[in-house]
Amino acid sequence: MAATLNDPHVVKLVEWLQDRFREVSSRGIRHVLINIKEPGIQQLLSLKERDEAVGLLYSLDLLVPRVKAAPGTFEVSPLILMDAKPRRHSTGDRPKKKTWSPEIISKLTLHHQYDQDSCLNLEPLGVRELSGELNCSASVVSEFFKREFDGHKVYVGMCSDAGRLATAIRMLRGEIRPSILNQGLPGNDGRDVPDR
């Protein structure tokens, strides 16, 4: 049976990677590399658990192989931090709505277990559920769905089709708006042949 993001060994590895990423990047190092044979990982997980967790994180583009450095070496994507609960902000330095987009996109990517061509989890996330996980207001999440999907109901509709949902997430990650999937081509009234 394949590992999921909720499995305890995957959660342990993600938390370890988040701590390592914060530690290394705080020293100004831009590319955070880890080796799966490091003592910290070996003490944390069994060989089978490690391989399952690394395979899942690799499939989600959270770990990128860097074999030229050494066998078993991976670069840790900054997206690994997006699953961490954001710290509470004081009212004076609360982030603007736009700054929540990367965290929302990351949550959608992880929740739907996005894998390039498909999504393994088609269960839609609710606005309140997502805002609670991110510790932001529901209006911020609602605004995101309006801006990127033309509304939460459209997103929920996309969740019934793994390919379409994966395309939408791919577009979000590439900063192309998924709302174009709901629009017809200019000058085309719906017939197969474009107007001349």
N, C-alpha and C positions, 0 to 999 in steps of 0.2 A: 504494500500500500504506500502511495506517495506521501511525502511529508507536506504539511500545510503550515501556514504562518502562525497558527495557534498552537502547534505542537510545542511542548515545553522545551525540547532541545533546540528548536528553531528560535524560540523566544530568547533562550540563554545566549545563543550565538549572536543574534541581532543586538542584544544589550551589550555584549562584549565588544562587538564591532563599533557600536555607537560610542562607547567609552574610549576605545582606541582612536577612533576618528577625531573625537574632540581633543584628546590629549595631543596627538600628532599635529593636527591643524592649528592648535593654539600656539605652536612653536613656529608657525609661518610656513610649514611644509604643505605644498599644494596637492601632491599626489600621495595618498596614504596606501601603502602596500602592506599586505599581511601574507604570511605563509601558513598553510593549513597544518604544517608540521610543528608550528611553534608550541613551546611547552604550555603556554596559557590556554590554547585551544585543546591540546591533548589532555590537560587536567580537567577541562570543563566538560568534554563530551567523549563518548566512546567512538571508536572508528566508524561504526555503522551510522551513528547519529550525526557525526561530523560530515560524512559523505552525503547523507540525505539533506542536511541543512544547507551545505555549500551548494549542492545541486539545485535546490529550490531557489536560493538567493542568486545563483548564476542565471537561472532561467528568467528571473525578474530583472536582470541587468543591474542588480545591486552589488555584484561582484564581477569584475572583468579580469579574465586570465592575463597574466603577464609572464609567460613562460620564459621569455628571453632573460628575465631577471634570475629566475631559478624555478625548477619544477615545483608546482604546488603554490606558486605565488599569484596573488590576486590584488588588483587595485580595488579599493572600497569606494563605491559611488557615494557622492554627497547625499543622494536620495535616501541612504540608510538612516539619516537623521530625521527624515520627514515622518517616520512612523512614531518617533518619540513625542510625548506630550509636550507642547510648547509651554514655556514658563509663563506664569501670569505676568501681565504688564500692568504697571501703574496707569491710572487714567491719563496722566500727562504724556506718556510715551507709547500709547496704544498704537499698534500698526494700522495703517490705512487698509481699506477693504482689498485693494489690489494686491497687497503683499501676502494675502492668505492663499492666492491661487496656487503657488507651488506646493503648499502643504495639502490643499484639497486634491490636487492632481495626484500627488503621491499616495494619499489615502485611497483614492479610487483605484490606482494602479495595484496597490497591495491588496485591497479588499476583493477586487475582481480577479486576482491572480493572473494578471495580464501576461501573455506570452506571445509576443510578436503577431501571430495570426489568429489568436483566439483568446478567450477569457474562460477560465475554469469555473469561476463563481458568477452566476448570472443574477444573484439576489441583489436588488437595488438597495442603495444606502438611502435612508431617510434624511431630510434636512436637519431635523433636531438631533438625530443620532450622530450625524457627521459633525454638527456644531459642538455637541457635547464632547466628542472625542478630541476635537481640536481646541476646545476651550475658547471658542469665539461665538459671536451671536448668530442666531439662525438667519438674520437678515443678510449677513455676509455670505453665508452658504447659498441662500436663496438667490442673491444677486449673481453669484458665480454661475449657478445653473441657468439663470435668465440670459446672462451674457454669452455663455459657451454652448448651451444646448437649446436655447429658446424656451427654457422653462424646465422645471423638475419633472413634469409629466412626460415630456419628450424623452428625457434621460431614462425614466422608468420604462417607456416603450422600447428604447434601444436595448434594454437589459434582457429582452426576450430573444435576441439574436446575437449569439456569441461573436460572429464575424463583424457585424455592424458595431457592436460595443467595442471590440478590439480596435477597429478603425478609428472610432471616436477617441479612444484613449491614446492611440498612436498620434492622432492629430493634436491632442492636447499636449502631449509630451514634445511634439515638434512645433508647437505654437501656431498651429493652423486651426481655425475655429471649426468645430464639428457642426455648427449650425448650418453650414453650407450643404450638408447632406439632406436637409429638409427643404431646400430651395430648388426650383426648376431652373433649367438653363435659360439664359436671356434669349428672347426671340423664339422660343420653342413653346408651342401651346400644348405639349404633351404627346404629339404624334412622334413616330419613330424617325421621320425625316425632318430635319430642321427647316424652318421657313427660309425662303430666299428673298 
